[in-house]
Amino acid sequence: MNTKKLFYKSIIWQAIGFIWISILSFIWFGNWINSLSFSLVTIVISLFIYVVYEKVWDKFIKK
């Protein structure tokens, strides 16, 4: 999978994750500002970890 397609795929996946993380963290924090801040940080970190994971996965699968 090329990097551009992988990046778009990961953004869509992270958007879905942002929604459910926001809802769950709202239940935990009870505050939308804290919930959205936490969710944003989590999603940004997860986005880059996912891209690295996919690149490593492709290297092992192609061998």
C-alpha positions as CSV (number, residue, x, y, z in Angstrom):
1,M,0.0,0.0,0.0
2,N,1.5,3.4,-0.9
3,T,2.1,6.0,1.7
4,K,-0.5,8.5,0.5
5,K,-3.3,5.9,0.5
6,L,-2.2,4.6,3.9
7,F,-2.2,8.1,5.3
8,Y,-5.8,8.7,4.1
9,K,-6.9,5.4,5.4
10,S,-5.4,6.1,8.8
11,I,-7.1,9.5,9.0
12,I,-10.5,8.0,8.3
13,W,-9.9,5.3,11.0
14,Q,-8.7,7.9,13.5
15,A,-11.8,10.0,12.8
16,I,-13.9,7.0,13.8
17,G,-11.7,6.5,16.8
18,F,-12.0,10.2,17.8
19,I,-15.7,9.9,18.1
20,W,-15.8,6.9,20.4
21,I,-12.8,8.1,22.4
22,S,-14.5,11.4,22.9
23,I,-17.7,9.7,24.1
24,L,-15.9,7.4,26.5
25,S,-13.6,10.1,27.9
26,F,-16.6,12.4,28.4
27,I,-18.1,9.6,30.5
28,W,-14.8,9.5,32.4
29,F,-14.1,13.2,32.7
30,G,-17.6,14.6,32.7
31,N,-16.4,17.6,30.8
32,W,-16.4,18.1,27.0
33,I,-13.3,20.4,27.0
34,N,-11.2,17.8,28.8
35,S,-12.7,15.0,26.8
36,L,-11.9,16.6,23.4
37,S,-8.4,17.6,24.5
38,F,-7.6,14.1,25.6
39,S,-9.1,12.6,22.4
40,L,-7.2,15.0,20.2
41,V,-3.9,14.1,21.8
42,T,-4.7,10.4,21.7
43,I,-5.7,10.6,18.0
44,V,-2.6,12.5,16.9
45,I,-0.3,10.0,18.6
46,S,-2.3,7.0,17.3
47,L,-2.2,8.3,13.7
48,F,1.6,8.3,13.6
49,I,1.9,5.0,15.4
50,Y,-0.6,3.4,12.9
51,V,1.4,4.6,9.9
52,V,4.6,3.1,11.4
53,Y,2.8,-0.1,12.2
54,E,1.5,-0.4,8.6
55,K,5.0,0.2,7.2
56,V,6.6,-2.4,9.4
57,W,3.7,-4.8,8.7
58,D,4.3,-4.4,4.9
59,K,8.0,-5.1,5.3
60,F,7.3,-8.4,7.1
61,I,4.5,-9.5,4.7
62,K,6.6,-8.9,1.6
63,K,9.4,-11.2,2.8
